Amino acid sequence: MEHLRVISGSANRSLAEEIAKTLKIKLTPIEFKRFSDGELYVRILESVRGADVFVIQPTSPDANLNLMELLITIDAIKRSSPKRITALMPYYGYARQDRKNKPREPITAKLVAKLLEAAGVNRVITIDLHVAQVQGFFDIHSDNLDLIPICVEHILRRKLDHLVFVAPDVGGAPRARFVAKVLHAPIAIIDKRRSEGSGKVIVENIIGEIKGKTCIMVDDMIDTAGTITEAASLLKRKGAKEVYVYATHAVLSGSAIDKLKKSQIKEIVLTNTIEIPKSKRIKKIKIISVAPLLSEIIKRSHDGTPMGVFYENMYKRLGKIMKKC
């Protein structure tokens, strides 16, 4: 581990510290400043010459500020003669702008990929991209990690019965189907539409049987929480026994917390890919740390050993837990 360096941006310092503790190393010190006009300044305070450098920085809200900080940090490292730079972005901001829906729209997810490459990064690691094809926007090495084994293990240890996995929209069906397949459970899909004119999301129908079932909605993120809370209400009206939510990224913008407090959701399980402030940690929210997974991929990437073996071992462990259940 002599030539390994882990640098934290300011977006999720607590996650970076947890990763460093797991790896039994210290974070490389870095200086951040903002000038009076808002410009950012970054300086690496220790030598990274010849080192394998990992920069941990989700581009979570404020997405623009955190993205710019990441780009400047990468540039500072690049000018310090490292062996390799890996941008570890637990949350990839702008991933929802992955295609043109209307004339004259940008594809910002692609633009962000090009900015990272131009800054000098050699590899990008993300978690649970909003759409998997964003990974193809990079012309450098990129890995998109899924958290399905971690979520499945958490669900198994809850010992819930009569499960049905629910996709909050058609786009989320593959994710729900994958989790359901591991647990040999059925799926259901919420029919979500946007009303003409206002653009307001309306949830009207459920495809699948959910009456008397424990419904687990799975999604990549919770942003404003409008769709997920309306879907939970619909599930309860249609006879669902209980509603749980498993989501990776806790964007939680606007009035999301108020909506979740008042919702029919019994429990919301999120991860710490985005730092969740104490003011938003309501009783319904439980947090799973991704630090063990990211520590493992940093170690394996540095050593040059495959990550697939780690996932195989996780699924084997799940099989043993399922037998006990």
Secondary structure as GFF3:
##gff-version 3
##sequence-region A 1 325
A	DSSP	beta_strand	4	8	.	.	.	ID=ss1
A	DSSP	alpha_helix	13	23	.	.	.	ID=ss2
A	DSSP	beta_strand	30	34	.	.	.	ID=ss3
A	DSSP	beta_strand	40	44	.	.	.	ID=ss4
A	DSSP	beta_strand	52	56	.	.	.	ID=ss5
A	DSSP	alpha_helix	63	78	.	.	.	ID=ss6
A	DSSP	beta_strand	84	89	.	.	.	ID=ss7
A	DSSP	alpha_helix	108	119	.	.	.	ID=ss8
A	DSSP	beta_strand	123	127	.	.	.	ID=ss9
A	DSSP	three_ten_helix	132	137	.	.	.	ID=ss10
A	DSSP	beta_strand	141	145	.	.	.	ID=ss11
A	DSSP	alpha_helix	148	158	.	.	.	ID=ss12
A	DSSP	beta_strand	163	167	.	.	.	ID=ss13
A	DSSP	three_ten_helix	170	172	.	.	.	ID=ss14
A	DSSP	alpha_helix	173	182	.	.	.	ID=ss15
A	DSSP	beta_strand	187	194	.	.	.	ID=ss16
A	DSSP	beta_strand	201	207	.	.	.	ID=ss17
A	DSSP	beta_strand	214	222	.	.	.	ID=ss18
A	DSSP	alpha_helix	226	237	.	.	.	ID=ss19
A	DSSP	beta_strand	242	250	.	.	.	ID=ss20
A	DSSP	alpha_helix	256	262	.	.	.	ID=ss21
A	DSSP	beta_strand	267	271	.	.	.	ID=ss22
A	DSSP	three_ten_helix	278	280	.	.	.	ID=ss23
A	DSSP	beta_strand	285	288	.	.	.	ID=ss24
A	DSSP	alpha_helix	291	303	.	.	.	ID=ss25
A	DSSP	alpha_helix	308	324	.	.	.	ID=ss26
###
